[in-house]
């Protein structure tokens, strides 16, 4: 099918600019109804229609010098968000203190409202932060710990969060217990039990990584949270890799606290993130930076950072528009398809090991693999030096391999080159 016909039948209107210069996202959201009509008329599955995804690819600003399969750190912004961010920075630089004193607060509140709708939470339970680490440290450092309080973390949690709990172990005398999360779990119950089997009457908090950054494994967060709440245990969720990646509303998990970065899967500028916190907890958590402007039960007390770049906060609104133009469901399905595409072509190779569960319930775009005879760093170095494919080595006590993270702009041609590289390395 021709691109024009495809996009018209999908209910998508483009800006009319040349493909390489598209500066705005789709003017109309491609919703499920439009997709269903498209399937009925043509039988084409948009997830695998490379004409459509080539247009999306043309909306991103990314390096052409190498194939980037390390989008898990942070992803490029689409042109629409990048140019919006730059324009707002120019405008604020022009008006300086006028904007900061007269307009900044209203802009922040509008962004809070828009982001809360996107996340499915109450705006009065949402903190605008710079990243996941800041959000989670706010809770871990500000929680009213007592000596002997127990916290359960996972054996594959993000290193900065483990360090934050270890600091409280030294400072407040808390006790850290570590749940052993299998690389390839057999059931949800196995994962729930990994955490809850460690719980005692002294357990105050479970720290849960929704999607493990090392391997891309997606944990059954809602089941773990419900089981913890049944025992009176509060839950902190690291959702850095699941928000705007997996099709879900974070508030629906029911976590007491949940934080994420928006420079990964929502494609925001660096320095954009959020923290969600249930209202009943706000008063008891100490802010990272002291604030005397808002009351103890006001979520805004956590946003005191001194002077900060408001254009980055404002860009969140534009990033949400781009995300919604594609749609959460289609985005997740495409990302899972890209993961499945390359894995299916190499998982049968004798020297290749896949360290990620591959079902749609257990993973998204991220997968981790290793070739026998190589350390993770050796493998990542070879991919870059010999094939110009950029990845990241994961040399962790529980996971050893190379993490592969495609994004919406990743082409099938890129993945074909990656597959050929793996075959070449495994046959050498």
PyMOL commands that set and color helices and strands:
alter all, ss='L'
color gray80, all
select helices_A, chain A and resi 3-9+19-21+32-42+46-48+50-57+79-102+104-119+123-125+132-142+159-172+188-196+221-230+250-253+279-282+299-303+310-326+328-346+376-387+412-427
alter helices_A, ss='H'
color red, helices_A
select strands_A, chain A and resi 67-68+126-129+150-154+175-179+203-209+234-238+257-261+273-277+352-354+367-371+389-390+392-395+400-404
alter strands_A, ss='S'
color yellow, strands_A
deselect
rebuild
show_as cartoon
